[in-house]
């Protein structure tokens, strides 16, 4: 919206800004949840006091004491993925604004 306002002199309604705030809040929740999962994996517990469960294999018993793995072990590059997604969205926005500028100049 910022690029569109600067280069195309577009005007936006309040609902547009509400949409931007909702999208940024969603992005914040995703990044925060990834941070908590990675922090819990490194420290052994999360902020709520719960323990991160580890998989333990036992050859003598069919039942394992822990049944789930940490999401951090499954997705070790979650924060980098979030940042790359944000970068891709920003570049896509730049592309859209440049296309609109090109169309406005050439008619």
Secondary structure, DSSP 4 states (H G I P E B T S, - for coil): -HHHHHHH-----HHHHHHHHHHHHHHHHHHHHHHHHHHHHHHSB-TTSPBPP-----SS-SS-S-----HHHH-TTHHHHHHHHHHHHHHHHHHHHHHHHHHHHH-
